[in-house]
Amino acid sequence: MDKFGKSQSVKRVEDLRFLTGHGRYVDDIAPKGSLRGYVLRSSVAHGVITELDVSEARAAEGVHLVLTLADLEAAGLDVAMGATVVTNRDGTKGAAPERPILARDRVRFVGEPVAFVVADTLAQARDAAELIGLDTDDLAAHTALAAGGCVLHDEAPDNIAFDFGLGDEAAVATALETAAHVVTVPVEDNRVIVNSMEPRGCYAEPEGSDRLHVSVNGQGVWGTRDNMARFLKLDKTQVRATNPDVGGGFGMKAMEYPETFLVSYAARTLNRPVAWMSDRSEAMQSDNAGRDLTSTATLGFDADHRLVAYRVDTVANMGAYNSEYAQPIQTELFSKVLPGVYDIQTVYMRTLGVYTNTTQVDAYRGAGRPEAIYVLERAMDAAARQMGVDPFELRRRNFIRPDQFPYMSATGQPYDVGDFDRVLTRVMAQADVAGFAARRADSVARGALRGIGLCYYIESILGDPAETSRVDFNKDGSVSIFVGTQSNGQGHETVFAQFLADQTGIPADRIAVVQGDSDLIATGGGTGGSRSVTVQNTATLAAVEVMIDGFTAFLAEVEGVPAAEVSFDDERFRIAGSNLTPTMLEVADMARDAGRDDLLSISKRIKLDQRSFPNGAHVSEVEIDPQTGVVTVERYTVIDDFGNLINPMLAEGQVHGGVVQGIGQALTERVVYDEDGQLLTASFMDYAMPRADDVPMMYFDTEATPSLYNPMGMKGCGEAGTVGALAAITNAVQDAVWDMGVRDVQMPFTPHRVWQMLNAAKGGTAA
């Protein structure tokens, strides 16, 4: 067997199951005979509920239950969903208006849940929902990304959710006043709908007389267990949460939604299994959206083009309510990589969060870090153009040098290692930056525009720094590893099994990865923030050390030799003076025969002191047809520093997926609401996901500087592709149209928008 720790590209074992239709997705495994739930949602963005009559619906054929907020409160339930708030610049807390599970007296976005119908079939539940008498007195909708407008919540005057600041504002102002060059750039980060392949869904079923089983297609089970226990006034031990196969999460499925609470209560009340599954249009209206912010970036440089100050002012859309992690995304998480890879200590950021009559905004692949890097790298590119400096060399001049590590960033992040200059040199060679001029000339000869764009990003790994790994030796000779993360399609079953195989010599095909069951795994951090490989494998490594120590002492006792004479070489135990060389599985069998069950289940919990900082360079080349505005990504090159890789092929797959999501946001995806808060992009006819012909062949490789913050030297890779893609593509588009007189480019670069930019620049009609 190839040693997995030597970065072998091992094919994903779970793919056979998925490709042959044997995946276990939540709607496939809902218990037979489950009742079906349907959510009645608001069709207006803002209004006072004047009538909510569910009597006819309750009497409809097949209906078992119709729930309103009044019903939940009559049952004595806590109907407010939780959310984290940040600290404002003045020391107060951000606004925390109630977000009820079902609408209370007033609706605030199209798609807000108002009532929940449970019937024998989905068709019956839908039919019954149409019998509900729901009337509202419309209020003005606030959809502008700005403070003011018709107030959504009394707790948030002017619709301000928070006013966050970080850094030394006065020092930045002074530095900018004396800077040799000051560059100010407006940067828009368009709202996107996540559109995971599998929409959200869940089911709940009673287990015995006092327990409830809740299954969600999310990114972990422990939050669901705890939230459902709180809501239903149960002990945590009375709720079992499971998470089967998931068809994509991307941060959108990391938090609770009203439907899970409603399904859980319905199943508990009816003593029957109840299932709910979103359809696509419903998902577009009710799933948490991503991004949706505007920023103004100001950079100051000295006469040698070195950064002396950086300021960012942002307005971020929260949607109608605080989602679970929304307030920290564009504040605390944005700040973690605010200064990027540059040696700049004088920084300041201010973010104003605002409520609007739109769906909530929360984590989307990268959660704050793509937004921060996009602003910075757009500003660096603009600065290079305005100062007449090569954009590649401007970055190089301002990099944190290898001899400066460990480096404490201006926002308090302890960067451990990095060699940004080496990565940039490698990506320039691989992307053939030197040959770009000839390729541009060829495009011009064909009547096309061509541009090249760079983004150098750094990412801060997020999520719970603690994790548990448990390894059980089973009687049939197999091994189970219980993990606290949750695969959403990343290949965890392969990575975790192969890592354990490498460390122990146990054949990978004898190892089963167990995840997503709160009864089997007491605690876990779930998946998010690119944490899985670094934190989970560090826990597994610690468990293996305990396992080896235990088996070593056991063999020494059996053989009557000192423990120092027993060793393990990652495949077999060796005993000095003996030809006995048992494998890990053979020692486990010996321990079982000796009644040493304490050696057959090993659990270890670890907590990393610091998180790692993946980084890398993306170079994109685009070609634009000026007659139609069509933008084509012709070349795409990525050189990343992910530290020591466990499986390069899976890392490359994660980068490819992230880049495609970045291409989608940059070229095709854009959420549009009208002035009344109606979602105009509520189907794939109106919301353009990236297609195969939007995506070029990509080159990916790594230049590793192993992390100092975990024993394997690993860094996360799940979100890095998106973090780098946005600015790389946008900077390439700006480069392509610069000579045409276009000075302000904003995503997405749909054909019509690009055509408008070009036409306006040459004085034509842009309408």
CORPERA-V6084 format. One line per field, one symbol per residue. ss: DSSP state (H for helix, E for strand, C for the rest). Layout:
ss=???
//
This chain:
ss=CCCHHHCCCCCCCCHHHHHCCCCCEHHHHCCCCCEEEEEEECCCCCEEEEEEECHHHHCCCCEEEEECHHHHHHCCCCCECCCCCCECCCCCECCCCCCECCCCCEECCCCCEEEEEEECCHHHHHHHHCCCEEEEEECCCCCCCCCCCCCCCCCCHHHEEEEEEEECHHHHHHHHHHCCEEEEEEEEECCECCCCCCCCEEEEEEECCCEEEEEECCCCCHHHHHHHHHHHCCCHHHEEEECCECCCCCCCCCCCCHHHHHHHHHHHHHCCCEEEECCHHHHHHHCCEECCEEEEEEEEECCCCCEEEEEEEEEEEEECCCCCCHHHHHHHHHHHCCCCCECCCCEEEEEEEEECCCCCECCCCCCCHHHHHHHHHHHHHHHHHHHCCCHHHHHHHHECCHHHCCEECCCCCEECCCCHHHHHHHHHHHCCHHHHHHHHHHHHHCCEEEEEEEEEEECCCCCCCEEEEEEEECCCCCEEEEECCCCCCCCHHHHHHHHHHHHHCCCHHHEEEECCECCCCCCCCCCCCCCHHHHHHHHHHHHHHHHHHHHHHHHHHHHCCCHHHEEECCCEEEECCCCCCCEHHHHHHHHHHCCCHHHCEEEEEEECCCCCCCEEEEEEEEEEECCCCCEEEEEEEEEEECECCCCHHHHHHHHHHHHHHHHHHHHHCCCCECCCCCECCCCCCCCCCCCHHHCCCEEEEECCCCCCCCCCCECCCCCHHHHHHHHHHHHHHHHHHHCCCCCCCCCCCCHHHHHHHHHHHCCCCCC
//
